[in-house]
Amino acid sequence: MVAHLCCSVDAGYFLKRLQEEFPNEKIIGFFYDPNIHPYSEFKLRSLDTKRICNKLGVEYVEGEYDYESWLKAVKGKENEPEKGIRCSICFDHSLEATAKFAKSINENVITTSLLMSPMKSQEQLQQIGKVIKRKYDIDFYAPDFRKKGGTQAQQEFAKETQMYRQDYCGCIYGLWQQKQHQEIIDELLSPYPFQILPSSIEEKLRLYEKRIDFEEKEINYKILKENFLNYRLLNSSVKSKKIEINHYTLFYSYLDRFQRVKIEFVKDEIAFTNRAQIIFITLKKFNSILNKSYQNVKEIFKNPVTVEEELLIREKITNTKYSLSPIIVVDELKEKYDVKINAKIYPDVREILIKL
């Protein structure tokens, strides 16, 4: 039997119940979710689903991330609500790929862990299963494991095994509908230069990879959540005599409005301005603090530093990592600057990995 898998929380308990019902059946987990946005979220969900399959002794196959084919399939249905026509097309897309995979390995029964999700319509899935059966001459098994406390048991199993719990269904359209009232939608931001930002999908992926390393080394751990003050730089502009200056704006730099400033004094390649607590540092000073060898500010964008390194510079200059004073790196200092910083600072939650 080939079981289409959508995420670890739905897949784990679903596979466990399949094994109980069919103790002599070989079950192959087929992770096929080209609807998931962005790709890093796809890899994170795949990573954790594979982990659960390994724990249950289920063979795991990661399907192709064929995002373009999914976009074409749902074209024109972008504004459909959850459980609407777009979801039905999405199910059809995934189950058809699962049927083709099953045929390619000579299996004649498929099912899907989508049946476990309270956010998905079992009736929709059963109807699609009937179409798949006729089209591919393959059986579709549609058990209802939600009944008789199944949903509660699913949640308990997910908690017990510390699974990754995503906070949106998966696709970019559902994501936008669900989070459009948030000030920042991290999943729709792609930072330039690329960094692993706090509470980003990339940070979660790194954490869950480290978790697997802990398990392989038999290190006891706990995944906890913490509240913190997050930051996203959307854009910034620095001009001198109306000419745009190459610059790099450090993490936590914040301005509530445009500022025209002049340098009041300079100490050790650090320039302090006359207002808004704006600080400029030279690339030479930047290199000195971090032991780097950038030739110009543009090179930082090609080979970016980490957020941790940016906070180290902030701490060296202001004596705290969490000052909101704008700190801007330039190749060389000018006398006057026009500065705009469009950034968001907001309360957020992130996961942390604690070694026990």
N, C-alpha and C positions, 0 to 999 in steps of 0.2 A: 504494500500500500504506500502511495505517495501522499504525504500530508503537506499541503501548502501552508507555509508559516508566515505570519505577518509581524509578530513581535514576541519577545520572550514572555511577557506576562500572559498573553493569550495562549502561546504555544506550550509553555511548561506544563500547566495542569491538563491541557487538552491531550498532549502526548502521553502523559501519565495515565489518563483514563483509557486512551486507546490501547496502551500496553496491557492494562488490566482486562479489557474486553477481548483482546486478541493476543494472548500470551505467546502464541506460536507464529505470529505474523511478523515479517520483517517490515519495519516502518522506516521510510526514508523521508527526512525533513527537507523540503524544497523552499528556501527563502526567496520569494520573488515579489519585490515591492518597488518597481520603477516609478511609482507615484510619489515616493517619499522625497521631500525637499528639506534641506539641501542634501548633497551627496554625503557630507560628513555625518548627517543624521542617519542616512541609509547604512553607512559603515558601523555606526554605533549600535543600531538596532540589530544588525547582522551579527556583530561581535557578541552581544549578550544572548542572542537566540542560539548561536552556535555553542556557547558555554553551557546552556541548559540542555541542549541535545547531548553534549558530551557527558554531562552528569547522568542523563537517563540512558545512555548507551544507544542513542539514535543516530544513524548516519546523517550527515549534514551536507547539503549542497547549496551554495549561494548562486542564485540565478543572476542573469545579466541585468545591469542597471540601464535598461533601455528607456531612458527618460523621454526621448523624442517620440517614440512610438506611443507612449502613454499620452503625451500632450496632444498628438494627432487624434487619438481615440476619444478624448473628452472635449475636443474643440467645440465651442459654441455652448458648452454647459458649465462655464466657469462660475456662474452665479447661482448654480443650483445649491439648495441647502443640504446639510448632512442627511443621509438616508434617501436623497433624491435620485434623479436620473443619472447624475454624474457618478455617484457611488455604485449604481447598478452597472454602468459601463466599466468602471474600475474593477469590480468583482469579475465581470465577464473577461476582461483583459488578463487578469491574474490567473483565473481558473483555466482559461484556454491555454496559457503558457504552461500551466501545471499538467494539463492533459497531454500536450505535445511532449513534455519532458517524460511523463510516465510511459507514453508510447515508445519513446526512444530507448527506454531501458526494459521494455517488455513487461511493464506492470499494467494491470487492468482495473485498478481501483484508486480513486483519489478522494481526498477530503480537504478541509481547510480549517485552520484555527480561528478564522474570522467568525466561525459559528459560536465561539466562546465569548466574543466581545459583546457587552451590553449596548455598545454604540452602533452595532450592525444589525440589520434586519435579517433574521433567519429565513423569512419568507422569500425575500429577494434572492438570497443565496440558494435556496432550494429550487427556485424557478430557473436560475442560471444553471444549476447542476443538471436539471432535466435536459436543457438545450445542449449542454456539453456531452451528455450521455448519448443523445441522438447523433450529434455531429461526429463524435470521435469513437463511438461504440466502446465507451469506457464507463464503468459504474462510478456514481458519486454517492459517497456515504455521508449522511448529514445527521449526526447524533445531536441531541440537545443535552449537553453536559451542564447547562446552567441550572437545570431543575434540581430539586431536593437538596438545596444548600450548595450547589456546585459553584455558584458565583462567589460565595463566601469562602469556600475551600480554595478556590483559585487565588483569591487575594491573600489568604493565609500562606499558601505555598510561595507566592511571589515575595511576601515579606520574609518568610523563613530563609529563602535563598538569596535575598537582597538583590532582586532583579532591578534592572534599569526601568524606570517608569517615565515614559514620555508624557508630555502634557498637551499634545495635540495629535490628531489622527495621523497625519502624514503629508498630505498634498499641500501645495502652495496655496490653493484656493480655499481649502478648509482652514488652513493656518491663518490666512488673512481675515476670514469671517470671524474666527474665534478670538483673534488678538488685535483686531483693528483699533480698539479703543485704548490699547496700551501705548504709553509714550514711546517706548522702544520695542521693536520686534527683532530680537537678536538674530533669529533664523533668516531674516530677510536682509541682513547686513553682511557685506563681505569687506572686511577691513583692508585698507591699502596704506602702508605695506602690510602684508599678511602677518598677523600675530595670533598667538593663542590668548584671547581676551578672557577676563574673568567671567564666569557663568556662561561662556559660549559653548556651543556643541563640541568644538575642538577641545576645550578644556575637559568636558565630560568624557570624551573619547579617550583622552590621555589618562584620566582617572580610572576608567573601567579597564583599560589595557594594563594598568599597574595592578588593579585588583586581581586580574587573571594571573599575573606574575606572582602575587602573594599566594594565591591558591596553589599554584604549581610548586611553590617552595614551602607549602604548608604553614604559612604565616597567618595567625589569627588577625582578623581585622573587623572594622565596623565602618559602614558608610553613613555619615551623618549630614545634616544640613546646618548651615549657618547664615545668619543675616549679615549683610554688609552694604556698604555704599558703592554702587557701581558707576561706571563712567563710559561714555562713548563720545569720541570726537567725530563729528559729522563733516566739518570742513573748517579751514582757517585761512586767513589771508594776512600777509605782512607786506607793507609797502614802505618805501623810503623815497621821497620826492616823486611820488606817484608811480614809481617803478616797482613791480612785484619782486620780492626778495625770496630766494630759495631758503626755506626754513623747515624745521622739524619741531612740532608742538608736542611736549611731553604729556604723559598720562596725568589726569586730574587738573589740567590747565583749564580755567573757566573764566569767561567774561560774560556779563549780562548785556553788554552793548559795545558798540564801536568805541575805540579809544585812540586818541592822538597823543603820543607821549614823546618825551625826550630823555636822553640818558642824563642822570644826575651825577652818578659817580661809578667808577669801575674798580673792582678789586679782584686781582688774580683771574682775569679773563671772564669775570662775571659782572654784568652791567645792570644796575638798578635804575629804574625809571622814576619819573616824578609823580606818577599816579597809577591807580588800579593795581598796584603791587606786581606789575609786570617785570619779569626778569629775562634778560637775554644772556646766553652763554655762547662762547665761541666753540667752533668745532674742535679746536685744539684742547679746550678744557673738557669737552665731552669725551674726547679720546683719552685724555689723561685719567679721568675718573674711572672709565670702564676698561682701560687698557686696550683700546681699539686703535685702528690705523686708517680710518676713513680719510680719503683725500678731499672730499667735499660733501656737503649735506645731501646731495642727490644720491650718493652711495648708500646712505642709511635706508633709503626706500628700496634699494635693490637687495640689500642684505640686512634686514631689520634687527634691532635689538629686541629683547624680551620686555614685557611689562615690568617684570621684577627689576631689570636693569634700569629702566626709566625711573622707577620708584627709588632706587638706590641714589641716583643723581639728585632727585628731589630732596631726599633725606640729607644728603651731603650739603646742600645749599640752604635749606630752610629748617633743618634739624627735626623734620618730621616727614613721614611718607605721605601724609594725608592733607598737607596744605593744598589749597585750591588756587594759589597764585600761579598765573601763567608763566611757564618756563619755556623759552623758545630758543632753539639752537640755530645759529647762523654761521656762515663761513667767516664773516668778519663784521665787526661792530660799526654801526652808523650812528649819527648824532640824533636823528629823529625817526619815528616810525608811526605808521597808521596800522592799527591791529584790529582784526575781527576774528573771533573764535565762536563757532557754532558747536556747542557741546551740550550733552545731557548728563546730569548727575541725578541718580535715583536709587531708592532703597531696592535691594534685590536679595535673592536667596541663591546659594550655590551648595553643591555637594562637596564634602571633604572626606578623605580616606584616612582613618585612624588605625594605626597598628596597635594591637592589644598585647 
